[in-house]
Amino acid sequence: KRVAATYGSSAKERPSDAARAVARYAIITALPYPRGSAIFSTGTVMRPKVLVTREVFDETLAYLNEHCEVEANQGDKPFDPVILAERLQDKDGVVCCLTDRIDGAVLSVAKRLKVVATIAVGYNNIDIAACTAHGVMATNTPGVLDDSTADLAWALILATARRLTEGEAYVRAGHWHGWHLKQMLGVDVHHAT
């Protein structure tokens, strides 16, 4: 069963906050280690091993490193499926991105994996049925892009209404020679609805 991790409702929260929340919810609480460590009868302390598949914010890695043994791909070069499966063989959790396909083939190699935490709203890169079959929890970050998407929609509306890209191309091509009353007027957005 898919479990969605949310990270809050403040518009001021950054994507790193979402990744941090995914790590906290999915990796720290879902793994069978209290507060990020496991104490065995021998007295040794083991921290869950986590792979971060793509570049994340430094504060996200710092948070993960407080609780987990982290292997991070800060070089941001996507792993091919074979390398991804190899890297996950000894991992308890993975913080992945939409570019990482987590499917039955990967999960059959990653036998210790307990959590797949994608730092994305969508989770079509994760085979939920395969995760369920392997007993792996899958999480996403719903709502993390709501405000950003709305901002971009307004940017596109304003750019279109005020002919910004057309005007920029006009200026860059050297066609603008001064102000004219009817030049590049566009349309008003205010009072348009």
Rosetta blueprint (number, residue, H / E / L):
1 K L
2 R L
3 V L
4 A L
5 A L
6 T L
7 Y L
8 G L
9 S L
10 S L
11 A L
12 K L
13 E L
14 R L
15 P H
16 S H
17 D H
18 A H
19 A H
20 R H
21 A H
22 V H
23 A H
24 R H
25 Y H
26 A H
27 I H
28 I H
29 T L
30 A L
31 L L
32 P L
33 Y L
34 P H
35 R H
36 G H
37 S L
38 A E
39 I E
40 F L
41 S L
42 T L
43 G L
44 T L
45 V E
46 M E
47 R L
48 P L
49 K E
50 V E
51 L E
52 V E
53 T L
54 R L
55 E L
56 V L
57 F L
58 D H
59 E H
60 T H
61 L H
62 A H
63 Y H
64 L H
65 N H
66 E H
67 H H
68 C L
69 E E
70 V E
71 E E
72 A E
73 N L
74 Q L
75 G L
76 D L
77 K L
78 P L
79 F L
80 D L
81 P H
82 V H
83 I H
84 L H
85 A H
86 E H
87 R H
88 L H
89 Q L
90 D L
91 K L
92 D L
93 G E
94 V E
95 V E
96 C E
97 C L
98 L L
99 T L
100 D L
101 R L
102 I E
103 D L
104 G H
105 A H
106 V H
107 L H
108 S H
109 V H
110 A L
111 K L
112 R L
113 L L
114 K L
115 V E
116 V E
117 A E
118 T E
119 I L
120 A L
121 V L
122 G L
123 Y L
124 N L
125 N L
126 I E
127 D L
128 I H
129 A H
130 A H
131 C H
132 T H
133 A H
134 H H
135 G L
136 V L
137 M E
138 A E
139 T E
140 N L
141 T L
142 P L
143 G L
144 V L
145 L L
146 D H
147 D H
148 S H
149 T H
150 A H
151 D H
152 L H
153 A H
154 W H
155 A H
156 L H
157 I H
158 L H
159 A H
160 T H
161 A H
162 R L
163 R L
164 L H
165 T H
166 E H
167 G H
168 E H
169 A H
170 Y H
171 V H
172 R H
173 A L
174 G L
175 H L
176 W L
177 H L
178 G L
179 W L
180 H L
181 L L
182 K L
183 Q L
184 M L
185 L L
186 G L
187 V L
188 D L
189 V L
190 H L
191 H L
192 A L
193 T L
